């Protein structure tokens, strides 16, 4: 615990401080949970994937404070570290490992052998089984050897199966055949005898054809004496679709004598999310975490990015996002509290209005069918607001037609104004102002209430 206290002091940001909005918590009690501490009490780790170039500021503070294991999202993949044969770039991978060591975190190496994000010289080469096996094992020896003793877990082979449980026809499967997986594991063990070695795939969270193929492969590898230590279940899930057989599936792998981890957890939904969706996401994150806690050989969970600003989902699934436990402004979502509750936290999550903001609403000009208004937000708290959304409802059916110094959206009578990039921060005692043109068809009654980032403001 002393190491953890020193680590947090070094960053100067506590869990409670990260939840502050204008000097008060974002709808939650000030004693915020720390996921890594809760997980440690359960005998597991709770980790996150990170992007090396973002490991500074608030992003770094949250990553260090909340998680005791980190995975480089892309920095250790073959195409990143060996773009041309025999020429290596370790800068991104080194920065992740160095960050982890500075913050008393494990590192999950990801990934040594994968069909995707390969350099073209591997993907498009002309190979015999022996020549590609040599290239593959040399790459493993170089990368795993470089970080020998500094990586806790390696995803040695990633995504070897098709959805029906047949082998994916990667360049390795095609040139070398079924034995490439055993070859890769043996090479990894030789390069770093102390690292835990995993096989990892997606859509294997529940009991199905693909996970059964994985089960049979791991069973066969163990019988051959191949050094497989664990199975990674990626868990890129869709809202409301946590497999009912998740815990049973974790248990059957554990019964083979291997450890199991959730390696890439995120739970996507259509955006923008509703309160009901966020509540369901909280239940889903809680269910996944609880399933791991319930099986003694489930050793940990990694979320695939902890903030929506660093999630891969919007770029790959049109109309989907909001998949992580933190929003784009590093504010914890209900999912964060679902995780904490599954790890034994019993704190209060009841919203508590704070009056740490004040709003002045002024109609500057009005005509028969419209008007111009100005809104000023004042931070009356003691801590800066970093990223803001102001919400209100129209009492007389008005509509916003044009806005400046903010991005304004409207659904029915509900309106949300979000910061522009240049005015996202509001220092204590400071103000920010935006304006808009509106339409009306009758009375132009002013809004009676405003919420800044979910917190009631004085009007």
Buried (B, 14 or more C-beta within 10 A) or exposed (E): EEEBEEBBEEBEBBBBBBBBBBBBBBBBBBEBBBBBBBBBEBEBBBBBBBBBEBBEEBBBBBBBBBBBBBBBBBBBBBBBBBEEEEEBEBEBBBBBBBBBEEBEBBBBBBBBBBBEEBBEBBBEBEBEBEEBBEBBBBBBBBBBEBBEEBBBBBBBBBBBBBEEBEBBEBBBBBBBEEBBBBBBBBBBBBBBEEBBBBBBBBBBBBBBBBBBBBBEBBBBBBEEEBBBBBBBBBBBBBBEEBBEBBBEBBBBBBEBEBBBBBBBBBBBBBBEBEEEBBBBBBBBBBBBBBBBBEBEBBBBBBBBBBBBBBBBBBEEBEEBBBBBBBBBBBBBBBBBBBBBBBBEBEBEBEBBEBBBBBBBBEEEEEEEEBBBBBBBBBBBBEBBBBBBBBBBBBBEBBBBEEBEBBEBEBEEBEBBBBBBEEBBBBEBEEEBBBBBBBEBEEEBEBBEEBBBBBBBBEE
